Amino acid sequence: MLTEKGVHFLAIEGVIGAGKTSLARIIAERWNGLCIEENFDENPFLEKFYENPEPYAFQTQLFFLLDRHKQLQNYAMQSDLFHDLIVSDYTYDKDAIFAAQNLSDSEFAMYEQISRTLDRDVPRPDLVVYLQASIPTLLNRIKMRGRPMERNIEGNYLKDLQSRFDLHFWHYPYAPVLIINTDHIDFVHNENHLKLVLDAIAACPQQTTYFVPEGN
């Protein structure tokens, strides 16, 4: 479906609680894709960062940067005979959004030097789906999934982060972006809502497109 329109690498994006991993898994299963998920549970600094951000921010971001680079490089170099479509629950560029939010000026300058060196050979998606939701919706989803390390995430942090995501993906230079507002839908548990989302993605917009599905 997507591959017939030239999309072989689809990335699902969004801030914490947006539902990107859930949607990436569903798409990979429905459309016979290979799902790539960020290894947040393997980051040894992440839980410490949530408890005390300042001393662990740089280590946390550097781990994610290097791990995502390695992960995408591995999939780019390996041909998969059974999948024409790769679906990831992140873009390589999203790490810089978190870095700008969480690092001091000196740490971010060092981070950018490392990132620019790695950036040259990173595969980019053919289409990005950016999932948006209001802060109350995000907080409710975070609470519902119940990850202990996320219990202290505050609305103001998500608000600042989402502003950075909005700016980044409204001007994303590497691929068309389909922005989907998910406040009034539940594509995980409602098949009608999922169909709205999948149909919008299957249309493969050629430019930044905003979609507000109304659940029923």
N, C-alpha and C positions, 0 to 999 in steps of 0.2 A: 504493500500500500504506500508507505512513505518512500521506500526505496525506488519505486517506479517514478517518483517525482524528484529523485536525486538526493534524498535525505537518508544518509547511512549512519549518521551520528546525531542523535537527539539528546539534548541536555535539558533536564528539568531543574528549575531553580526556584528559590524563595527563601525567606528568612526562617528562623527557627519556628517550627510548628506549622509551616505552610502546607505540608503534605507531600513534599517532593519525592521522598523515598517510596511512599505508598503508591504514588502515581507511576513512578519509574518501574516498579515491580509489576504493576498491573499491565502497563504497556508492553513490557518485555514478554510477559506471559501471553498476552492476547495476540501480539504481532510477531511472535517468534524472534524476539530480540535477545541480545546478551546484555544483562543488567550489570552496571558498574556502580557500586555504592561506596561512599566515602567511609573510611575506617575510623569513625569518631570514637568507637569503643576501644580502639587500640592505641589511642593517644594517651601516653602515660601522664601528661600534664593537664589534661582537660578538666578532670574533677577538681584538681588543686586550683586551676584557674577560676572555676565557678565559685569556689570557696573564698579565694583571695586573689583577685584578678591581677593586680599590678606586678607582683614578683614573678608570675608565671605566664604572662601574656606573650612574651617573645618566644619562649620555648614552645608554647602551644601552637603559635602561628607557624613557626619554622617547621615543626613536625608535619603539620597539615600541608604546607607548601611542598616539602620534599616528597611526602607520601603521595599526594595527588599527581605530582609530576611523574613519579616512578610508575604509578598505576596507569596513567594515560599513555605513557611511553610503551609500556608492556603490551597494552592492547593494540596500539598503533603498529607495533612491529610484528605481532602475531596474527596470522590470517586464521579466521575461524570458518571452517568449512560448513558449519551448520547454521550460521547466523549472518545475514546481510545487514542487520541493523544493530547498532550499539546504542543503549539507552543508559545515560548516567544521571545520578541525582545531584550533580554539581557541574559547574564549569571551573576550569582552572583559574579564571580571572576572579572568581568570587572571593578567593582567599585574601586578595588585596583589599577588599571592602572591609573584612573583619580586621585586617591589620591596621588600616587607617582609623578604625573605630577604637581599637584596643591598645595600640602601641604609643609610646612616647615619641616625640619628634626624632630623637637620636636613634631609637630602635627602628622606627619606620624607615629612616634613611638607610640603615644597614639592611633591613629587609628588602627594600627596593633594589639594592645592588645585587643581592642574591637572586631575586625574582627575575630581573632583567637578563641575567646570565642563563637562567633556565628557560626563559620564555621563547627562545628562538626556535625550538623544535617541538613545541607542544601542539598536538592536533586540536583543531577547533571544531565545534559542532556545526552541522549544516542548518540546524534549527534549534532555537531555545524556547522553552515554555517557562514563563515566569509566573509563578502562582502568588497572587496577592491576597491579603485578608486584613481586616481591621485588627487593631491591637487587642480588643476584648476577645475576638475570635481566636487569635493566636494564643493568648494566655489560657483560654479555656482548653484548647487542644493540647497545649503543653501539660496542663494539669491532668487531663484525661489520660495521657499516655504514661504519666507517673514515673519519669526517670528521676531518681533521687538527685543527681547532679544538677538538674535544671530547676529545682524547687525555688531557688532564690532569684531567678530571672525576673526582672522588673519591666513594667510597661514602658518606662522612659527609655530603657536600653533598647527595647524592641522598636520604639518609635524612631530613635536616632538611626538604628541599623536599617530600618525599612526605607528611610529617606535616602540613605546612601545607595541601597539596592535600586530604588526607583530611578534615581539619577543615572546610575550605571547602565541599567537595561533599557532605559528610554533612548540611550545614545550608544548602544552596543554596536561596535564597528565590524564584527566578524561574521554575523549571520542575522537573518530575520528573527524577530522576537515576537512571540504570541503571549500577551499579558492576559491572564485569566483571573478575574475576581472570584474568589471562592467563598465569600461570606454566606451565601444563601444556598450552597450546594454541599452534598456529602457524596463525593464520587467513590468513596470506599464502600459504603453500605447501601447506596441507592443506584440501581442499574440505569435508571432514566437519567440521573445526573451524570453518571459516567459516560453515557452515550453522547450527551451534549459536549463534554470535554473532548472525547475521542474524535468526534466528528469535526470539531474545530481544529484539532491538531492535524487530522487527515487532510484538511483543506490546504495545508502547507502554505501559509501566507508568505508573500515575497517581501514584505516590509513589516515594520513594527505595527502590530495590530492589537487593539484592546477589545476584550470580549467579557461581557457581564452576563453569564447565564442565570436564569431565574429558575430556581428549583420548584418542584411541585409534588 
